[in-house]
């Protein structure tokens, strides 16, 4: 596999992300342009921009947004409303944050029921479940692999990128080993290089949440292959 082929494979699993609090529509439109040019899996953007982004990209690019973000402690009813609103606006994929306090309290039924409710609101759209690995013990991470596996969600995701740390190789390996085959793994936060991206993919990540991969490839883009 040559460099262009490797880079395209990495790009094809990237959720090209801009979730900064001060993000503007001009910036969101720019990452949509990049996502379409470089063939990313989606762009992951704040909910308020979903409608405009979907109208802008049409069917050329999937639109992903976030629910209960970044802390996860909204009520289930609020998260379900957010999800329905995002889907109605044109979102193709939903990345939700679990209630971490309920996990710490071992209220596993609460977590399962919440994810199921959000998946129902998603319909046939993709649901990714953010567990914020940097705040969890290995036992809690493994338990969340089990819960997500039973919930009907499509992905388990490491991180919001807004807490104390992002994805680690150890966590991606642990999540892949403890998730059922039908649940995919998304690594997000702290993916700083193409080598990082390749490593996470080799460890079992099916998606990467990152703002940096496209920036790196743009810096080296000579016009060949894109």
C-alpha positions as CSV (number, residue, x, y, z in Angstrom):
1,X,0.0,0.0,0.0
2,X,1.5,3.3,-1.0
3,X,1.3,6.5,1.0
4,X,-1.7,7.9,-0.9
5,X,-3.6,4.6,-0.5
6,X,-2.8,4.5,3.3
7,X,-3.9,8.1,3.7
8,X,-7.2,7.5,1.8
9,X,-7.9,4.5,4.0
10,X,-7.4,6.6,7.1
11,X,-9.5,9.5,5.8
12,X,-12.3,7.1,4.9
13,X,-12.8,6.2,8.6
14,X,-12.4,9.8,10.0
15,X,-15.2,11.8,11.5
16,X,-13.7,15.1,10.6
17,X,-14.5,17.1,13.8
18,X,-15.1,20.7,14.9
19,X,-16.9,21.0,18.2
20,X,-15.2,24.1,19.6
21,X,-17.6,26.3,21.6
22,X,-16.7,29.3,19.4
23,X,-17.1,27.5,16.1
24,X,-18.7,29.6,13.4
25,X,-20.8,28.6,10.3
26,X,-17.9,29.7,8.1
27,X,-15.6,27.3,9.9
28,X,-18.2,24.5,9.8
29,X,-18.7,25.1,6.0
30,X,-14.9,24.8,5.6
31,X,-14.7,21.4,7.3
32,X,-17.6,20.3,5.2
33,X,-15.6,21.3,2.1
34,X,-12.6,19.3,3.4
35,X,-14.8,16.3,4.2
36,X,-16.2,16.2,0.7
37,X,-12.8,16.8,-0.9
38,X,-10.9,14.2,1.1
39,X,-13.6,11.6,1.4
40,X,-14.0,11.5,5.2
41,X,-16.6,9.2,6.8
42,X,-18.5,12.3,8.1
43,X,-18.1,15.7,9.7
44,X,-18.9,15.8,13.4
45,X,-20.4,19.2,14.2
46,X,-22.5,21.0,16.9
47,X,-26.2,20.4,16.7
48,X,-27.1,24.0,15.8
49,X,-25.3,23.6,12.5
50,X,-26.8,20.3,11.4
51,X,-29.5,21.7,9.2
52,X,-27.3,24.2,7.4
53,X,-24.6,21.6,6.9
54,X,-27.0,19.0,5.5
55,X,-28.5,21.5,3.1
56,X,-24.9,22.5,2.0
57,X,-23.5,19.0,1.5
58,X,-26.7,17.1,0.4
59,X,-25.8,13.5,-0.1
60,X,-22.1,14.0,-0.6
61,X,-21.1,13.7,3.0
62,X,-22.6,12.2,6.2
63,X,-23.4,14.7,9.0
64,X,-22.7,13.6,12.6
65,X,-23.6,15.5,15.7
66,X,-23.4,15.2,19.5
67,X,-26.0,14.6,22.1
68,X,-25.7,15.3,25.9
69,X,-22.3,16.8,25.1
70,X,-19.8,16.9,26.6
71,X,-20.8,16.0,30.2
72,X,-23.6,13.4,29.6
73,X,-25.7,14.4,32.7
74,X,-28.7,15.7,30.9
75,X,-31.9,13.7,31.6
76,X,-32.8,10.9,29.2
77,X,-35.8,12.9,28.0
78,X,-33.6,15.8,27.0
79,X,-31.2,13.6,25.2
80,X,-34.0,11.9,23.3
81,X,-35.4,15.3,22.4
82,X,-32.0,16.5,21.2
83,X,-31.7,13.3,19.1
84,X,-35.0,13.7,17.4
85,X,-34.3,17.3,16.7
86,X,-31.0,16.5,15.2
87,X,-32.4,13.7,13.0
88,X,-35.2,16.0,11.9
89,X,-32.6,18.6,10.9
90,X,-30.8,16.0,8.8
91,X,-28.2,14.3,11.0
92,X,-27.0,10.9,9.7
93,X,-25.1,9.9,12.8
94,X,-25.5,10.6,16.5
95,X,-22.7,10.5,19.1
96,X,-24.2,10.5,22.6
97,X,-22.5,10.8,26.0
98,X,-23.5,8.4,28.8
99,X,-24.3,9.5,32.3
100,X,-21.0,8.8,33.9
101,X,-22.3,9.3,37.4
102,X,-24.9,6.6,36.9
103,X,-22.1,4.2,35.8
104,X,-20.1,5.0,38.9
105,X,-23.2,4.3,41.0
106,X,-23.6,1.0,39.1
107,X,-27.1,1.9,37.9
108,X,-26.6,-0.3,34.8
109,X,-30.3,-0.5,33.9
110,X,-30.5,3.3,33.7
111,X,-27.6,3.3,31.2
112,X,-29.0,0.5,29.1
113,X,-32.5,2.0,29.0
114,X,-31.2,5.5,28.1
115,X,-29.1,4.2,25.2
116,X,-32.1,2.1,24.0
117,X,-34.3,5.1,24.1
118,X,-31.8,7.2,22.1
119,X,-31.3,4.4,19.6
120,X,-35.1,4.2,19.1
121,X,-35.1,8.0,18.4
122,X,-32.3,7.5,15.9
123,X,-34.3,5.0,13.9
124,X,-32.0,3.7,11.1
125,X,-29.4,6.3,11.8
126,X,-26.0,5.3,13.3
127,X,-25.6,5.7,17.1
128,X,-22.2,6.0,18.8
129,X,-22.0,5.8,22.6
130,X,-19.3,7.9,24.2
131,X,-18.1,6.4,27.5
132,X,-15.3,8.9,28.4
133,X,-12.7,6.3,29.1
134,X,-10.3,8.7,30.9
135,X,-12.8,8.9,33.8
136,X,-13.4,5.2,34.1
137,X,-11.7,2.1,35.6
138,X,-11.0,-0.9,33.4
139,X,-13.9,-2.7,35.1
140,X,-16.3,0.2,34.2
141,X,-15.0,0.2,30.6
142,X,-15.7,-3.5,30.2
143,X,-19.1,-3.1,31.8
144,X,-19.9,-0.4,29.2
145,X,-18.8,-2.7,26.4
146,X,-21.4,-5.2,27.7
147,X,-24.2,-2.6,28.0
148,X,-23.6,-1.0,24.6
149,X,-23.6,-4.5,23.1
150,X,-27.0,-5.1,24.6
151,X,-28.4,-1.7,23.7
152,X,-28.7,-1.9,19.9
153,X,-26.2,1.0,19.4
154,X,-23.8,0.7,16.5
155,X,-20.5,2.0,18.1
156,X,-18.8,2.4,21.4
157,X,-16.6,5.5,21.5
158,X,-13.7,6.4,23.8
159,X,-13.9,10.1,24.4
160,X,-15.5,13.5,24.0
161,X,-12.1,15.3,23.6
162,X,-13.3,17.7,26.3
163,X,-12.2,15.8,29.4
164,X,-8.9,15.0,31.0
165,X,-7.6,12.8,28.1
166,X,-8.6,11.3,24.8
167,X,-8.2,7.8,23.3
168,X,-5.3,5.5,24.2
169,X,-4.1,2.5,22.5
170,X,-4.7,0.4,25.6
171,X,-8.4,1.5,25.8
172,X,-9.1,0.8,22.1
173,X,-7.6,-2.7,22.5
174,X,-9.6,-3.3,25.7
175,X,-12.9,-2.1,24.1
176,X,-12.4,-4.2,20.9
177,X,-11.6,-7.3,23.0
178,X,-14.6,-6.8,25.2
179,X,-17.3,-5.6,22.7
180,X,-19.4,-8.0,20.7
181,X,-18.6,-8.3,17.0
182,X,-21.6,-6.3,15.9
183,X,-20.4,-3.2,18.0
184,X,-17.8,-1.1,16.3
185,X,-15.2,1.0,18.1
186,X,-14.5,4.7,17.6
187,X,-11.3,6.3,19.0
188,X,-11.5,10.0,19.6
189,X,-9.4,12.7,21.2
190,X,-5.6,12.9,21.0
191,X,-5.1,11.5,17.5
192,X,-2.2,13.7,16.7
193,X,-0.5,12.0,13.6
194,X,-1.1,9.6,10.8
195,X,0.9,7.0,12.7
196,X,-1.5,7.4,15.6
197,X,-4.5,6.9,13.3
198,X,-2.9,3.8,11.7
199,X,-2.2,2.3,15.1
200,X,-5.7,2.8,16.4
201,X,-7.1,1.2,13.3
202,X,-4.7,-1.8,13.7
203,X,-5.9,-2.2,17.3
204,X,-9.5,-2.4,16.1
205,X,-10.9,1.1,15.7
206,X,-13.4,1.3,12.9
207,X,-13.8,5.1,13.2
208,X,-11.6,7.9,14.3
209,X,-12.8,11.2,15.7
210,X,-10.2,13.9,14.9
211,X,-9.6,17.3,13.6
212,X,-6.0,16.8,12.9
213,X,-5.7,14.1,10.2
214,X,-7.2,16.2,7.5
215,X,-5.0,19.2,8.5
216,X,-1.9,17.0,8.3
217,X,-2.9,15.6,4.9
218,X,-3.7,19.1,3.6
219,X,-0.2,20.3,4.6
220,X,1.4,17.5,2.5
221,X,-1.2,17.6,-0.3
222,X,0.5,18.2,-3.6
223,X,-2.6,17.6,-5.6
224,X,-1.9,14.0,-6.5
225,X,-4.5,11.5,-5.4
226,X,-7.1,14.0,-4.2
